[in-house]
Amino acid sequence: MVRDDVPEVVVVGAGYVGLTLAVHMASSGVSVLAVDIDERKIDELRRGETAMFENGIRDALRRCVTAGRLRVSTVCPAGAPAWIIAISYFPGDTDGFLAVLDQVQGVGGEPPMVMIRGTVPVGYTRSYVKPVLEKRFGGEVDEAFFLVNAPERTLSGAALEELARLPQLVGGPPRSLDRALALFRAARMPCLTLPSFEATEIAKTFTNFARLVQFNLANFLGVLCHEWNLSEERVIEAITAEYPRLGFLSAPGPGVGGFCLPKDCLVLHDGLHASLGRPGLADYPAQQYALNDEIIQFQERHVLELVADARRVLAVGVAFKGLPQTDDTRGSVGVRIVQILMKAGADVLVHDRTVSPRVLQALGLSLAHTPLDLRGFDAVLLLNNDPEYRRILAAALPEHDDVRVRLYDPWRTVVRPGERVFQRDYPLGTLLRETT
């Protein structure tokens, strides 16, 4: 029996992964304590507020805090039955993730259950986490403590929806699995069990690696088409016409941003030399990371050429993606392009409908005045795939003047079918009036 003042589960780390999980569990009736060292964030959460741009999160958070099912703190409790470690593993730093394990403690002499929720390299839970817990509790897993690996897999922008329906992959020894499954059942979360820590570590890191590889294929095709002055849209239509074997190709973009996919390639790469022993195999994830970075650099060079003597540049959409909407700028290709232009001396003003002005200014970006007015800009960059920017640009047109600009539209938000994404003298005003 757990005392009323003891949470059923402690979620360590109230970032994107930890907070969305904590809110979902609390919404399902589980008593949750979310812990984070960021005092400003905890103060906001204690008031039932968050700056996170995630569908449904603010209303759900407010309800859970008001009902008392979700509490927050900067300090871990003296003990709890279950601990979910929802902090980030950073490639190359095997020790940084482990320090938080010193806070784990059970209740009433019962062994605690520890769940590794952050993405870690294959073999990390067994080789690093388990020995630390064995030393701390003086015994073996499934006896002195319980341990599972259950990585987060949700889509940014749709986390609460996916936590309710996407199966949780849970790997570990039998008694630990039983404890984890009981917790997930209480939180109304479907599960699939796997026979080991390594199985779930592979499942998560390979998933994100495979997604990056798929995007790299399409984005590399975009590079080829640009070099040979071709429409990548028409080339893909030709490739896939009555040819389903390449039906998985997505539309090319400017490179893969965000916090997860590129980083998780390096997470997968960590430790593979020791386990695989052959550089040709072990380096494949790192090569895909490097390819993505080269594609982004290719885009940066051509944007620099496009706006080389532009007087003023408008950059719209610098969250790392636009669909689903997010305010996350970590690893944003758009932010990276703007910062490269600013370093080269370009006068760039930024507009983003989801990222707060405070965050944009903290990144060193200059804000465009709102409502937008396209007069005075001779270059426009559409830097994520939010289709709403087409309407926003149309509303920013002067009433009668035609607007011709240098246009970079890698997500094809504005350009006509078959047109290239780099345009030196584009009739933006005429097109938007005709098609909006």
Residue, then its C-alpha position, 0 to 999 in steps of 0.5 A: m500500500v502506497r501512502d497518499d503523499v507518496p506518488e505512484v510514479v516519479v518522472v525524472g525530467a519534465g521536458y517534452v518526453g517526460l511532461t507528455l508522459a506525466v500528463h497522460m498518466a495523470s489524466s488516466g488516474v495515476s498519481v505522478l510527481a514530475v521532477d526537473i532541475d529547471e526552477r522556472k519550468i517547475d514554477e510554471l507547471r505548478r501553476g498549471e502552465t507550460a510554454m510547450f506547443e503540443n496539441g491538448i497539453r495545456d488543458a490536460l496539464r491544468r486539469c491534472v494539476t488542479a485535481g492533484r494527480l500531477r505534482v511537480s518539484t525540483v527535488c526527488p522524493a525520499g521514495a516511490p514505487a516506480w521511477i521513469i527516467a525521461i532525460s536525454y542521453f547525449p552521444g559520447d557521454t556514457d556517464g551523464f545519464l547515470a547520475v540521476l540513478d542515485q536518487v532512486q529509492g523504493v517505499g517501505g522496503e519494497p524494490p523500486m521499478v526503474m524504467i529507462r524512457g530516454t533513447v540510449p545505445v544498444g547495450y547501455t541499459r545492461s552495461y551501464v544502468k544495471p551495474v549502477l543499480e546493482k551496486r546501489f541496492g546490493g542485489e540483482v535485477d528482479e530481486a533488489f530492484f526492477l528494471v525495464n527499457a521502454p523508449e518514448r516513440t511519439l510524434s512531436g505535435a501528436a504525443l498525447e494522442e499517440l501515448a493513448r494508442l501507440p504500443q509501448l515497447v517494453g524490454g527486460p527480465p520477467r518480474s520487471l516486465d510484470r511491474a512495468l506492464a501493471l503501471f502501463r495498464a493503470a495508465r491505459m497504455p497498450c504494450l508489446t513486450l520484448p525479451s531483453f533490454e537490447a531488443t527495445e534499444i534496437a527497436k527505438t534507435f533503428t526506427n529513428f535511424a531508418r526514418l533518417v535514411q528514408f528522408n536522406l534518400a529523398n533529400f539526396l534526390g533533391v540535390l541531384c535534381h537541383e544540380w541538373n536543373l530539374s524539377e524533383e517533383r516531376v522526377i519522383e512522379a516519373i520514378t513512381a509511375e506504375y512502379p510501387r517499389l519506390g512508393f516510399l519516397s517522400a518529397p525532398g526537403p532541405g535536410v532533417g532537423g529536430f532533436c531526435l532523428p539525427k541525434d539518435c543515429l549517433v546514439l545507435h552508433d555509440g558502442l557499435h565498434a565494440s559490439l560489431g567490430r567492423p567499421g564498415l558496419a559500425d559506421y553506417p549510422a554516423q555516415q547517414y548523420a554526416l550525409n544529412d549534414e552535407i545536404i543541409q550545407f548544400q542548401e545553405r550554400h545555395v540560399l546564400e547565393l540566392v540572397a547574396d545582394a538582397r537588401r532585406v530577407l523575410a524568413v518564415g517558419v523556423a520551428f523544426k517542422g510545421l506538420p504537426q505543429t510544434d514550437d521546438t527549434r532544437g536542430s531546426v534547419g530553418v534556424r541554422i539557415v537564418q544564422i548562416l545568413m546573419k553571419a554573412g551579413a544579411d538583414v534577416l527578419v523572422h516570423d514564426r506562428t508557433v515559436s514565442p518571440r522570447v525564444l526567437q530572440a534568445l536564439g539571436l534572431s530579429l523579429a519581423h513586425t506583425p502584421l506582416d507586410l511584404r513591401g520592403f522584402d526582396a527575398v522570402l524563405l519558407l523554412n518549414n512545411d506549415p501550409e498556413y504560411r501560404r495564407i499568411l503571406a497572401a494576407a501580407l501582400p500590398e493591395h495592388d502592387d505586384v511583389r516579385v521576390r527571390l524565393y526559397d520554398p523547399w517544402r513547395t508551399v508556394v511554387r507551382p507544380g513542376e517549378r523549382v524551389f529556388q527562384r530568383d525573380y518570382p511573381l509571389g503577389t500574382l501567384l498568391r492572389e490567383t491561388t489563395 
